[in-house]
Amino acid sequence: MARVLTVEDDTDIQFVISFALKKAGHEVKMAGDGLAAMEALAEKLPDVVILDWMMPGLSGPEVCRRLREMPGGQNVAVLMLSAKSEQDDVTQAFEAGVDDYMTKPFSPKDLATRVQDLLARVAGTHL
């Protein structure tokens, strides 16, 4: 079981993500904006962060940049889940330090599978 922080301002999407990841056996914590995400990250680093791009407070890429600067932040897998699908947006997300990028709308099953893959990569067990 992994600890996952989901940062999403849409409560319906939060519910879908939470349901899919809990069904896959993960512990899920929610943050509704970038500032709440930073507070949660300061308390305890999760294994995975799922970030929306466009949120009140801090954007997803800015949260990722700040996470990467935190002690231990390089060891946290980050997946950006965003409605932004232009190539420049994807490139900016990877430049900010994300490990994977998915666009909305998304399949909850695919999201859970990508989280598992990220966890395997971080653990060094990905084949």
Backbone bond lengths (Angstrom), bond angles and torsions (degrees), N, CA, C in turn:
res aa  C-N    CA-C-N  psi(-1)  N-CA   C-N-CA  omega(-1)  CA-C   N-CA-C  phi
1 M - - - 1.450 - - 1.523 109.13 -
2 A 1.317 115.26 129.49 1.461 121.31 179.31 1.522 110.07 -105.98
3 R 1.330 114.69 155.48 1.460 120.89 173.65 1.527 107.86 -93.30
4 V 1.338 115.88 122.94 1.461 121.14 -177.62 1.524 109.27 -120.61
5 L 1.320 116.12 129.61 1.458 121.86 172.23 1.518 107.48 -103.42
6 T 1.321 116.44 121.52 1.459 122.13 177.39 1.521 108.52 -105.90
7 V 1.322 115.81 124.33 1.458 121.29 -178.78 1.529 107.44 -114.20
8 E 1.320 114.86 104.27 1.470 121.83 -172.97 1.518 108.25 -152.96
9 D 1.342 117.12 131.93 1.464 120.04 -178.60 1.526 113.56 -89.44
10 D 1.317 118.50 -9.82 1.467 122.32 178.34 1.533 108.63 -93.94
11 T 1.327 116.94 113.99 1.471 120.36 -174.98 1.526 112.61 -65.47
12 D 1.326 118.33 -30.41 1.465 119.84 177.12 1.526 110.85 -65.52
13 I 1.320 116.13 -42.72 1.466 119.95 178.42 1.522 109.91 -68.86
14 Q 1.329 117.96 -38.25 1.471 120.88 175.06 1.523 110.53 -54.47
15 F 1.331 115.94 -45.47 1.461 120.68 -178.48 1.525 110.89 -62.05
16 V 1.327 117.57 -45.45 1.469 121.55 -179.15 1.528 110.50 -62.03
17 I 1.326 116.59 -45.94 1.467 120.91 179.56 1.522 110.12 -62.42
18 S 1.320 116.20 -48.79 1.462 121.14 -178.72 1.523 111.37 -58.85
19 F 1.318 116.82 -45.83 1.461 120.98 -179.40 1.528 110.71 -60.62
20 A 1.331 117.00 -47.21 1.467 120.97 -178.09 1.525 111.77 -63.12
21 L 1.327 116.84 -42.19 1.466 119.67 -176.90 1.523 112.20 -76.04
22 K 1.327 117.48 -36.27 1.465 119.57 175.72 1.521 110.44 -65.76
23 K 1.330 116.27 -38.05 1.467 120.80 177.10 1.531 110.56 -62.04
24 A 1.335 116.42 -32.30 1.466 121.57 177.93 1.529 111.98 -82.18
25 G 1.345 117.25 0.10 1.456 120.98 174.77 1.512 116.15 96.08
26 H 1.311 117.97 13.06 1.459 120.90 -177.73 1.525 112.13 -96.86
27 E 1.318 115.02 154.82 1.468 122.36 172.84 1.525 106.93 -89.75
28 V 1.320 117.43 127.07 1.462 121.01 -173.84 1.527 110.64 -118.73
29 K 1.329 115.02 131.57 1.464 121.86 173.04 1.523 106.72 -119.33
30 M 1.329 116.46 141.68 1.458 121.49 -176.64 1.524 111.84 -111.37
31 A 1.314 115.11 145.44 1.461 122.34 169.92 1.524 106.67 -134.10
32 G 1.322 116.82 135.91 1.456 121.19 -174.98 1.515 115.44 -90.91
33 D 1.331 117.17 -6.61 1.467 119.97 177.74 1.523 109.19 -159.85
34 G 1.331 115.26 174.53 1.457 120.13 -176.04 1.518 114.34 -64.15
35 L 1.329 117.65 -36.67 1.469 119.98 179.59 1.527 111.07 -68.19
36 A 1.330 117.17 -40.99 1.470 120.60 176.49 1.525 110.11 -64.36
37 A 1.325 116.65 -34.02 1.465 120.41 177.23 1.524 110.57 -63.17
38 M 1.328 116.86 -44.22 1.463 120.01 -179.73 1.525 111.18 -63.55
39 E 1.331 117.17 -37.46 1.468 120.44 176.41 1.525 110.44 -63.17
40 A 1.333 116.70 -44.71 1.466 120.63 179.81 1.524 110.89 -64.50
41 L 1.326 117.16 -39.85 1.464 120.85 179.37 1.522 111.34 -66.95
42 A 1.323 117.54 -33.73 1.465 121.14 178.70 1.524 111.40 -69.36
43 E 1.340 116.99 -29.90 1.468 121.03 178.60 1.521 111.23 -69.92
44 K 1.331 115.77 -52.63 1.465 120.88 -178.82 1.520 108.55 -162.40
45 L 1.328 115.91 130.22 1.455 119.02 179.39 1.525 110.31 -72.97
46 P 1.322 117.16 134.23 1.461 120.59 175.68 1.530 109.85 -83.55
47 D 1.312 115.89 178.34 1.465 120.77 174.18 1.527 110.57 -82.14
48 V 1.334 115.59 -34.27 1.468 122.40 -177.43 1.524 108.96 -138.45
49 V 1.333 115.79 142.29 1.460 121.93 171.16 1.525 107.45 -120.24
50 I 1.326 115.95 130.27 1.459 121.73 172.39 1.524 106.29 -108.03
51 L 1.327 116.05 118.89 1.463 122.00 -172.07 1.518 112.65 -115.91
52 D 1.319 116.31 131.07 1.457 121.48 165.72 1.529 106.68 -79.32
53 W 1.303 117.37 155.75 1.463 120.29 179.16 1.522 111.39 -82.65
54 M 1.333 115.56 -54.93 1.468 121.42 -171.84 1.521 110.32 -96.81
55 M 1.342 115.09 105.94 1.461 121.30 -178.77 1.517 109.59 -140.76
56 P 1.328 116.69 159.17 1.467 119.10 172.69 1.535 110.40 -64.77
57 G 1.305 116.10 152.91 1.467 119.84 176.99 1.512 110.93 85.72
58 L 1.306 116.50 -99.01 1.462 122.65 179.63 1.524 109.31 -112.82
59 S 1.317 116.52 143.48 1.464 120.45 176.69 1.533 110.30 -74.63
60 G 1.310 116.10 163.04 1.461 120.92 176.99 1.521 112.98 -57.01
61 P 1.348 118.83 -47.91 1.463 118.58 177.92 1.528 113.23 -59.68
62 E 1.337 117.61 -36.57 1.467 119.92 178.89 1.528 110.94 -68.59
63 V 1.325 117.28 -39.64 1.472 120.24 175.70 1.525 109.32 -60.32
64 C 1.334 117.14 -43.07 1.461 120.49 179.93 1.527 111.14 -62.83
65 R 1.325 117.36 -45.83 1.472 120.18 178.45 1.528 111.14 -57.16
66 R 1.324 116.40 -45.53 1.472 120.25 -179.17 1.527 111.41 -67.31
67 L 1.322 116.83 -37.66 1.467 120.26 176.44 1.521 110.14 -60.37
68 R 1.320 117.18 -45.29 1.466 121.19 -177.44 1.528 111.86 -63.57
69 E 1.332 117.63 -23.44 1.466 121.38 178.48 1.523 112.73 -84.78
70 M 1.332 117.40 -13.84 1.465 121.30 -178.80 1.530 110.14 -76.72
71 P 1.342 118.37 149.15 1.462 119.70 173.36 1.530 109.83 -57.59
72 G 1.320 116.28 125.62 1.464 121.54 -178.62 1.515 114.00 84.80
73 G 1.328 117.53 -7.75 1.460 121.22 -177.06 1.516 114.72 -65.59
74 Q 1.327 116.76 -24.19 1.468 120.16 177.68 1.525 111.97 -69.88
75 N 1.326 116.61 -18.72 1.465 120.85 -177.79 1.522 113.61 -91.33
76 V 1.316 117.60 -1.03 1.464 122.01 -179.32 1.527 108.81 -93.32
77 A 1.319 116.84 127.88 1.464 121.01 176.67 1.528 108.80 -76.37
78 V 1.331 116.73 136.43 1.464 121.33 -178.37 1.525 109.64 -125.66
79 L 1.329 114.83 126.70 1.460 122.03 175.13 1.520 108.04 -117.22
80 M 1.328 116.70 123.65 1.462 121.56 176.15 1.523 107.52 -90.07
81 L 1.327 116.01 126.57 1.466 122.95 178.36 1.522 106.31 -118.99
82 S 1.335 116.79 107.34 1.461 119.28 -168.83 1.519 112.63 -142.84
83 A 1.321 115.22 154.32 1.465 121.26 172.44 1.525 110.62 -77.99
84 K 1.318 117.12 -13.69 1.469 120.91 179.46 1.528 108.71 -75.48
85 S 1.335 115.87 122.12 1.464 118.80 -174.47 1.527 113.88 -125.28
86 E 1.321 117.62 3.54 1.465 120.08 178.02 1.527 109.49 -70.48
87 Q 1.322 116.44 148.71 1.460 120.90 -178.00 1.527 111.81 -57.70
88 D 1.328 117.63 -38.95 1.470 120.16 179.02 1.528 111.44 -62.02
89 D 1.334 116.94 -36.24 1.465 120.75 178.64 1.523 110.51 -65.89
90 V 1.319 115.78 -44.68 1.465 120.65 179.70 1.528 109.46 -62.17
91 T 1.321 116.35 -44.57 1.468 120.82 179.00 1.527 110.86 -60.50
92 Q 1.331 117.20 -44.82 1.468 120.57 178.67 1.524 111.44 -60.32
93 A 1.321 116.79 -38.60 1.467 120.14 179.61 1.525 110.62 -64.19
94 F 1.330 116.93 -45.00 1.464 119.26 178.98 1.525 111.15 -66.79
95 E 1.319 117.50 -35.64 1.466 120.46 176.17 1.526 111.34 -65.26
96 A 1.333 117.17 -28.13 1.470 121.22 177.47 1.524 111.69 -76.99
97 G 1.345 116.76 -14.62 1.461 119.47 175.67 1.510 116.56 115.21
98 V 1.348 118.43 8.75 1.467 117.98 179.00 1.527 110.02 -70.43
99 D 1.323 115.77 155.84 1.462 121.81 179.23 1.521 112.55 -97.25
100 D 1.326 116.77 -24.97 1.460 121.47 -178.81 1.525 108.21 -151.97
101 Y 1.337 116.04 159.92 1.464 121.84 -176.39 1.516 108.68 -140.90
102 M 1.328 116.60 129.16 1.466 122.66 174.98 1.518 108.15 -127.57
103 T 1.331 115.60 146.17 1.456 119.36 177.27 1.521 110.66 -102.64
104 K 1.329 114.25 152.40 1.460 122.09 174.86 1.525 107.13 -91.66
105 P 1.307 119.27 145.05 1.465 126.58 -1.96 1.527 110.33 -69.76
106 F 1.329 115.67 158.92 1.456 121.10 -174.65 1.521 110.15 -136.70
107 S 1.316 114.65 161.03 1.458 121.45 174.62 1.525 108.02 -91.24
108 P 1.335 118.77 123.01 1.466 120.08 177.73 1.533 112.42 -57.44
109 K 1.322 116.58 -35.74 1.470 119.90 178.99 1.531 110.38 -66.25
110 D 1.336 116.97 -42.68 1.461 120.02 176.93 1.525 111.16 -62.93
111 L 1.320 116.78 -38.85 1.461 120.40 178.03 1.526 110.51 -61.03
112 A 1.323 117.29 -47.65 1.467 121.15 179.40 1.529 110.82 -61.18
113 T 1.334 116.87 -38.25 1.464 120.90 178.68 1.522 110.72 -66.08
114 R 1.313 117.20 -41.89 1.469 120.11 178.59 1.522 111.60 -65.75
115 V 1.320 117.11 -37.26 1.463 120.04 176.31 1.525 109.44 -61.57
116 Q 1.327 117.52 -44.37 1.471 120.89 177.97 1.524 110.59 -59.74
117 D 1.330 116.66 -42.40 1.456 120.88 179.86 1.528 111.10 -64.49
118 L 1.322 117.10 -42.40 1.467 120.32 177.33 1.521 111.39 -61.52
119 L 1.323 116.00 -42.47 1.464 120.00 178.64 1.525 111.16 -62.14
120 A 1.320 116.56 -40.44 1.466 120.37 178.67 1.527 110.70 -64.88
121 R 1.321 117.29 -39.99 1.465 120.50 178.63 1.523 111.31 -64.04
122 V 1.331 115.94 -44.66 1.466 120.42 -179.85 1.528 110.39 -63.09
123 A 1.332 116.05 -37.38 1.465 120.61 -179.67 1.526 112.08 -79.16
124 G 1.334 116.87 -10.39 1.458 120.16 -179.60 1.511 113.78 79.43
125 T 1.337 117.03 19.65 1.464 119.77 -178.49 1.517 112.44 -108.42
126 H 1.336 117.58 5.66 1.468 121.02 -179.44 1.523 109.07 -71.81
127 L 1.311 116.40 132.80 1.471 120.17 179.43 1.508 110.82 -96.57
